[in-house]
Amino acid sequence: MGWLDFLFEKKPYPSSMQAEIERLIDELVRIGQKEDFLSERSGGSFNAQCRHVRAREIGLRLDQVGGVALMEYVLKKVRRRTGDTLANHLAYAWSEIGKWVP
């Protein structure tokens, strides 16, 4: 995708939600960089399946607003800012949210 494509990319959410979606993307990036989205042990920020609780809450909100299309859009934004490994961890952390398939 070229630079102009990025600027004019169709967003899978209403424009009225832009600020919230950007805030959630920023929060996911911070979570990934600080704690990761997966852990070897449950407890604290991680549920019994060792997935980050807040990242899953954000995934649920994204699913509610725009389903898989919005989740894929956000994952792509997170991937650009954090790299493939953390994005893959996030994709797995979102397992079993709506129709999401990592």
DAMO-V139191 format. One record per backbone hydrogen bond with DSSP energy under -0.5 kcal/mol. NH is the residue of the N-H (numbers start at 1). CO is the residue of the C=O. If there is no record, write none. Layout:
NH;CO  NH;CO
This chain:
6;2  7;3  8;4  9;6  13;11  17;14  18;15  21;17  22;18  23;19  24;20  25;21  26;22  27;23  28;24  29;25  30;26  31;27  32;28  33;29  34;30  35;31  36;31  39;50  43;46  46;43  47;51  50;47  52;37  53;45  56;52  57;53  58;54  59;55  60;56  61;57  62;58  63;59  64;60  65;61  66;62  67;62  67;63  70;66  71;67  72;68  73;69  74;70  75;71  76;72  77;73  78;74  79;75  80;76  81;77  82;78  83;79  87;83  88;84  89;85  90;86  91;87  92;88  93;89  94;90  95;92  96;100  97;94  98;96  100;97
